[in-house]
């Protein structure tokens, strides 16, 4: 028996509801292969870097502004890989490459993982000098979207949802391009904050905003006929984390069967729904893989220049509210509307190029197999609570500076004189906090207990290092 210390796999999460369960599934497989894992919110991981072991950092993106962060991790002895959580749904493959990467980001990474072969080929064409870094693994979220295997994880939550809302349709919104949480120009400001912009790309984004505006109001306007036609069915609006939910809350006040809810993972809400109504949402792919009726409603027209190809391909696509109501009426009458549209199955076959493993659910195995080959150095690390962070490290210093600058954003005369980067930074502080939710240790334990049983993997012990940072190791019981 060897006394060699373990390798550490570390996950900084941006949006807990989106990323947590998929990353826990990787932890499950990693621990089976002798790794230890640490999972935490990105904010807390960054603040606690000096108190964490070196190992392999698994990032959710590698945008241009994140290059210094990546290099700092590597300087401390870590390897860094990325699987872009937003690497599935974009306007087109060229936009995906230009918006989500630069030569500097690809050069900085030790490995770059992709949802499917389509993305990998596009990156190979864009960055031919770095092809050895590119690997198709799919995303562990795909594994969880299995129609049957992992439904037990969510059964209690689904029962609770049905107790509260009964039968329901769900509308997962994705209109941050127009209805952004940072205000009217929020999405454009984020876009301009990158260093990859060109006049053409800004012009495209501005025209896309107009397209998104039409789609957004199409959904606002359809709430009334939906509520009236299906008075005994609830309508759940789940706003995207990037969106301003206030208009949806105000709209819902007018209807007893319309509810705006953003709680936990979207998965149990999709499983429990009678149908999903969306336009350009990643949840369309998840719901499709669960065998749900998925309707894409783009009012008036579905412009191929702006339409998000992947979710459209796995949906029944309509452009009028009458078509939406007719389809949902069929669902309410017990019809399987997927059987009426052969393009749904064609879309499933097409999807295999964009999302590998959709029929085999082997993403976690592929990821850990790759990680085992990356020559990550083992690291001795004492598991204990991180009690006292230094009062003044770089992360806390930056947070303090932005805190001091916040009042300036509320004084119009001064605000207009501020450089763009300062104005943008002030706006993003509140927005970033909105996206960060806590990691519940009890929910982590419950998830791992069920997946241990399903996959017959070793039992896992959880160790709370500090709020929102949890270490996971093999149990010695």
C-alpha positions in Angstrom: 0.0 0.0 0.0 1.4 3.4 -1.0 1.7 6.4 1.3 1.9 8.8 -1.7 -0.3 11.9 -1.2 -3.3 12.2 -3.4 -3.9 14.4 -6.5 -6.4 17.2 -6.0 -9.1 18.3 -8.4 -10.5 21.8 -7.7 -13.7 23.2 -9.1 -14.5 27.0 -8.8 -18.2 27.4 -9.6 -19.8 30.5 -11.1 -23.5 29.6 -11.1 -24.1 26.9 -8.5 -27.5 25.8 -9.8 -26.1 25.2 -13.2 -22.8 23.6 -12.4 -22.8 21.9 -9.0 -24.4 18.5 -9.8 -22.4 17.9 -12.9 -19.1 18.7 -11.1 -20.2 16.5 -8.2 -20.6 13.6 -10.7 -17.0 14.2 -11.8 -15.9 14.1 -8.2 -17.7 10.8 -7.8 -15.6 9.3 -10.6 -12.4 11.1 -9.6 -12.5 9.7 -6.1 -13.0 6.3 -7.5 -9.7 6.9 -9.4 -7.8 8.0 -6.3 -8.2 11.7 -6.5 -9.4 14.1 -3.8 -11.6 17.0 -4.7 -12.5 20.5 -3.6 -15.6 22.2 -4.8 -16.5 25.8 -4.0 -17.9 29.1 -5.4 -15.4 30.9 -7.6 -15.4 33.9 -5.2 -14.4 31.9 -2.2 -11.9 29.7 -4.0 -10.1 32.8 -5.2 -10.0 34.3 -1.7 -8.7 31.1 -0.2 -6.0 30.1 -2.8 -3.2 30.4 -0.4 -4.8 27.8 1.9 -5.7 25.2 -0.7 -3.6 22.4 -2.1 -2.0 22.6 -5.6 -3.6 20.3 -8.2 -5.8 20.5 -11.3 -8.2 23.5 -11.6 -11.3 22.8 -13.7 -12.6 26.2 -14.9 -16.1 26.9 -16.4 -14.6 29.3 -19.0 -11.4 30.8 -20.2 -12.2 34.3 -21.5 -9.6 36.9 -22.3 -9.9 38.7 -19.0 -9.3 35.4 -17.2 -5.8 34.9 -18.6 -4.0 36.6 -15.5 -6.1 34.3 -13.2 -5.1 31.2 -15.2 -1.4 32.2 -15.2 -1.5 32.9 -11.4 -2.9 29.4 -10.8 -0.1 27.9 -12.9 2.5 30.0 -11.2 1.4 28.4 -7.9 2.1 25.0 -9.3 -1.4 24.1 -10.6 -2.5 22.8 -13.9 -5.6 24.4 -15.5 -8.2 23.0 -17.8 -11.5 24.4 -19.1 -14.8 23.0 -20.2 -16.9 26.0 -21.3 -20.3 25.8 -19.6 -21.6 28.1 -22.4 -19.9 26.1 -25.2 -23.1 24.4 -26.4 -25.5 27.2 -27.3 -24.3 30.1 -29.4 -25.5 31.9 -32.5 -23.1 30.0 -34.7 -19.8 28.1 -34.4 -17.7 31.0 -35.6 -19.3 33.3 -33.0 -18.6 30.7 -30.3 -14.9 30.6 -31.1 -14.5 34.4 -31.3 -16.6 35.2 -28.3 -15.4 32.5 -25.9 -11.6 32.4 -26.6 -8.5 34.2 -27.9 -5.0 32.8 -28.7 -3.9 34.0 -25.3 -6.5 31.9 -23.4 -5.9 28.8 -25.4 -2.1 29.2 -25.0 -2.5 29.6 -21.2 -4.6 26.4 -20.7 -3.1 22.9 -20.1 -6.1 21.4 -21.8 -9.3 22.5 -23.4 -12.4 20.2 -23.3 -15.4 20.4 -25.6 -19.0 19.3 -25.5 -18.7 17.8 -29.0 -16.6 17.2 -32.1 -18.2 20.2 -33.9 -16.7 22.6 -31.4 -13.4 20.8 -31.4 -13.0 21.1 -35.2 -13.9 24.8 -35.1 -11.2 25.4 -32.5 -8.6 23.3 -34.4 -9.3 25.5 -37.5 -8.9 28.7 -35.4 -5.9 27.6 -33.4 -3.9 25.0 -35.4 -0.9 25.4 -33.2 -2.7 24.1 -30.1 -4.6 21.1 -31.4 -2.9 18.7 -28.9 -4.7 20.5 -26.1 -8.2 19.9 -27.5 -10.3 17.0 -26.3 -14.0 16.0 -26.8 -15.4 14.8 -23.5 -18.9 16.2 -23.5 -20.2 17.8 -20.3 -21.1 15.8 -17.1 -24.4 17.7 -17.2 -25.3 15.5 -20.2 -24.8 12.4 -18.0 -27.3 13.7 -15.5 -29.8 14.5 -18.3 -30.2 10.7 -18.8 -33.9 9.9 -19.1 -33.9 7.4 -16.3 -30.6 6.7 -14.7 -30.3 9.7 -12.4 -34.0 10.6 -11.9 -33.8 9.2 -8.4 -31.6 12.1 -7.4 -34.5 14.5 -8.0 -37.5 12.4 -7.0 -38.0 14.1 -3.6 -37.7 17.6 -5.2 -40.1 16.7 -8.0 -42.7 15.5 -5.5 -42.3 18.7 -3.6 -42.7 20.8 -6.8 -45.9 18.9 -7.7 -47.3 19.3 -4.2 -46.8 23.1 -4.5 -47.8 23.6 -8.2 -49.6 20.6 -9.5 -49.4 20.2 -13.2 -47.4 23.0 -15.0 -45.7 24.2 -18.2 -42.3 25.7 -17.7 -40.8 28.7 -19.5 -37.0 28.9 -19.0 -36.2 32.4 -20.2 -33.0 33.4 -22.0 -33.4 37.0 -22.8 -30.4 38.6 -21.1 -29.4 40.2 -24.4 -32.4 42.5 -24.0 -33.7 42.2 -20.4 -30.3 42.2 -18.6 -29.9 42.3 -14.8 -27.4 45.1 -15.3 -29.9 47.3 -17.1 -30.6 48.3 -20.7 -27.0 48.2 -21.9 -25.8 45.4 -19.5 -25.3 42.7 -22.2 -23.6 45.1 -24.5 -21.3 46.4 -21.8 -20.2 42.8 -21.0 -19.6 42.2 -24.6 -17.5 45.4 -25.0 -15.5 44.6 -21.9 -13.9 41.8 -23.8 -10.8 42.4 -26.0 -12.1 40.4 -28.9 -14.6 42.9 -30.3 -14.6 44.4 -33.8 -16.9 46.9 -35.4 -18.6 44.1 -37.2 -19.1 42.1 -34.1 -20.6 45.1 -32.2 -22.9 45.7 -35.1 -24.0 42.1 -35.1 -24.6 42.2 -31.3 -26.7 45.4 -31.6 -28.9 43.9 -34.3 -29.2 40.7 -32.3 -30.5 42.8 -29.4 -33.4 44.0 -31.6 -34.1 40.4 -32.5 -34.0 39.4 -28.8 -36.4 42.3 -27.9 -39.0 40.9 -30.3 -38.6 37.4 -28.8 -38.8 38.7 -25.2 -42.0 40.6 -25.8 -43.4 37.6 -27.7 -43.2 35.7 -24.4 -44.5 38.6 -22.3 -47.5 38.8 -24.6 -48.3 35.1 -24.7 -48.6 34.8 -20.9 -52.2 36.2 -20.9 -53.6 33.8 -23.5 -51.7 30.9 -21.9 -53.1 31.7 -18.5 -56.7 32.0 -19.8 -56.6 28.9 -22.1 -55.2 26.7 -19.4 -56.6 27.9 -16.1 -56.1 24.6 -14.3 -52.4 24.4 -15.3 -49.7 26.5 -13.7 -47.2 28.4 -15.7 -43.7 28.5 -14.2 -41.4 31.3 -15.5 -37.8 30.6 -14.6 -35.7 33.6 -15.4 -32.1 33.2 -16.6 -29.6 34.3 -14.0 -28.4 37.1 -16.3 -31.9 38.5 -16.6 -33.8 41.2 -14.7 -36.6 39.2 -13.1 -38.6 42.3 -12.0 -40.7 42.6 -15.2 -41.7 38.9 -14.8 -42.6 39.4 -11.2 -44.8 42.3 -12.1 -46.5 40.4 -14.9 -47.2 37.4 -12.7 -49.1 39.5 -10.2 -52.0 39.7 -12.7 -52.5 35.9 -12.9 -53.2 33.3 -10.2 -51.7 30.5 -12.2 -48.4 32.3 -13.3 -45.4 32.0 -11.0 -41.9 33.3 -11.3 -39.6 30.7 -9.6 -35.8 30.3 -9.6 -34.9 27.6 -7.2 -32.0 25.1 -7.3 -31.1 23.0 -10.4 -33.5 23.3 -13.4 -33.4 19.5 -13.9 -36.2 18.5 -11.5 -38.4 21.3 -12.9 -38.0 20.0 -16.4 -38.6 16.4 -15.4 -41.8 17.4 -13.6 -43.2 19.7 -16.4 -45.8 18.7 -18.9 -44.0 20.7 -21.6 -41.2 23.3 -22.0 -41.7 26.5 -23.9 -38.5 28.4 -24.8 -36.5 30.3 -27.4 -32.8 29.7 -27.5 -32.4 28.0 -24.1 -29.8 25.3 -23.3 -32.6 23.7 -21.2 -34.2 22.7 -24.5 -31.4 20.1 -25.0 -31.8 18.8 -21.5 -35.6 18.5 -21.7 -35.2 16.8 -25.1 -32.9 14.2 -23.7 -35.4 13.6 -21.0 -38.1 12.9 -23.7 -40.1 16.0 -22.9 -42.2 18.0 -25.4 -40.1 21.0 -26.2 -41.5 23.9 -28.1 -39.4 26.8 -29.5 -41.5 29.9 -29.9 -39.8 32.8 -31.8 -42.6 35.2 -32.6 -43.1 36.3 -36.1 -40.0 34.6 -37.6 -37.1 32.4 -36.7 -34.2 34.3 -38.3 -31.4 31.9 -39.1 -28.8 34.6 -38.7 -29.8 35.0 -35.0 -31.5 31.8 -34.0 -29.6 29.6 -31.6 -29.2 26.5 -33.8 -28.7 23.8 -31.2 -31.8 24.3 -29.1 -33.9 24.9 -32.2 -32.8 21.6 -33.7 -34.2 19.6 -30.8 -37.5 21.5 -30.6 -40.8 21.8 -32.4 -40.4 25.3 -33.9 -43.3 27.7 -34.2 -43.7 31.4 -34.8 -47.3 32.2 -33.8 -49.0 32.1 -30.4 -51.9 30.1 -32.0 -49.5 27.3 -32.8 -48.1 27.4 -29.2 -51.6 27.1 -27.8 -52.6 24.3 -30.2 -49.5 22.3 -29.3 -50.0 22.7 -25.6 -53.7 21.8 -26.0 -52.5 18.5 -27.5 -50.1 17.9 -24.6 -53.0 18.6 -22.1 -55.0 16.0 -24.0 -52.3 13.4 -23.5 -50.8 13.4 -27.0 -47.1 12.8 -27.5 -46.4 15.8 -29.8 -42.8 14.6 -30.5 -44.3 11.7 -32.5 -46.0 14.2 -34.8 -42.8 15.9 -35.8 -40.1 13.6 -37.4 -37.6 16.6 -37.2 -37.3 16.0 -33.5 -35.6 12.6 -34.0 -33.5 14.1 -36.9 -32.5 16.8 -34.5 -31.4 14.2 -32.0 -29.1 12.6 -34.5 -27.7 16.0 -35.5 -27.1 16.9 -31.9 -24.5 14.1 -31.5 -21.9 16.2 -33.2 -22.5 19.1 -30.8 -23.0 17.1 -27.6 -21.0 13.9 -27.4 -22.2 11.0 -25.2 -25.9 11.9 -25.4 -26.7 8.2 -25.9 -23.9 6.6 -23.9 -23.6 9.1 -20.9 -19.9 8.6 -20.5 -18.7 12.2 -20.0 -17.3 11.7 -16.5 -15.3 8.7 -17.4 -13.8 10.5 -20.4 -12.9 13.5 -18.3 -11.2 11.5 -15.6 -9.4 9.3 -18.1 -7.9 12.5 -19.6 -7.0 14.0 -16.2 -5.2 10.8 -15.3 -2.8 11.5 -18.2 -2.0 15.2 -17.3 0.8 14.5 -14.9 -0.7 16.4 -12.0 1.6 16.4 -9.0 0.3 14.8 -5.8 0.1 17.2 -2.9 0.0 16.6 0.9 -2.7 18.7 2.5 -4.2 18.8 6.0 -7.9 18.9 5.9 -8.9 21.6 8.4 -11.2 24.6 8.6 -9.9 27.7 6.9 -10.6 30.2 9.7 -8.7 33.4 9.2 -8.1 34.7 5.8 -5.5 37.5 5.5 -7.2 40.8 6.0 -5.5 42.2 2.9 -4.9 39.9 0.0 -5.4 40.8 -3.7 -8.9 39.5 -3.9 -10.1 41.3 -0.7 -8.2 44.5 -1.8 -10.0 44.6 -5.1 -13.3 44.0 -3.4 -12.7 46.9 -1.0 -11.8 49.2 -3.9 -15.0 48.3 -5.8 -17.0 48.8 -2.6 -15.6 52.3 -2.2 -16.4 53.1 -5.8 -20.0 51.9 -5.6 -21.5 55.3 -4.6 -20.0 57.0 -7.7 -22.3 54.9 -9.9 -25.3 56.6 -8.4 -24.2 60.2 -9.1 -25.1 61.0 -12.7 -22.6 63.8 -13.3 -19.7 61.8 -11.9 -20.9 58.5 -13.5 -20.9 60.0 -17.0 -17.2 61.1 -16.5 -16.0 57.8 -15.4 -14.0 55.6 -17.8 -15.9 52.7 -19.3 -13.9 50.0 -17.3 -14.8 51.7 -14.0 -18.5 52.1 -14.9 -18.6 48.5 -16.0 -16.8 47.3 -12.9 -19.3 49.1 -10.6 -22.2 47.6 -12.5 -20.8 44.1 -12.4 -20.3 43.9 -8.7 -24.0 43.6 -7.9 -24.6 41.4 -10.9 -21.8 38.9 -9.9 -23.2 38.7 -6.4 -26.6 37.9 -7.9 -25.2 34.9 -9.8 -23.5 33.4 -6.6 -25.6 31.2 -4.4 -24.4 29.2 -1.5 -23.4 25.5 -1.7 -25.5 23.5 0.7 -23.4 20.8 2.4 -26.4 18.6 3.2 -27.5 18.7 -0.5 -24.0 17.7 -1.5 -24.0 14.8 0.8 -27.5 13.6 -0.4 -26.5 13.9 -4.0 -23.3 11.9 -3.5 -25.1 9.2 -1.5 -27.5 8.6 -4.3 -24.9 8.6 -7.1 -22.6 6.3 -5.0 -25.5 3.8 -4.9 -26.4 4.2 -8.6 -22.8 3.9 -9.9 -21.5 1.6 -7.1 -18.6 4.0 -6.4 -16.8 4.4 -3.1 -18.5 6.3 -0.3 -17.5 9.9 0.0 -16.7 12.0 3.1 -17.3 15.7 3.0 -15.1 18.2 4.9 -16.3 21.8 5.2 -13.1 24.0 4.8 -15.1 27.2 5.1 -18.5 28.5 3.9 -18.9 27.6 0.2 -15.8 25.4 0.0 -16.1 21.7 0.6 -13.4 19.0 0.3 -14.4 15.5 -0.8 -12.4 12.4 -0.1 -13.0 8.6 -0.1 -14.6 7.4 3.1 -12.5 5.1 5.3 -15.5 3.4 6.9 
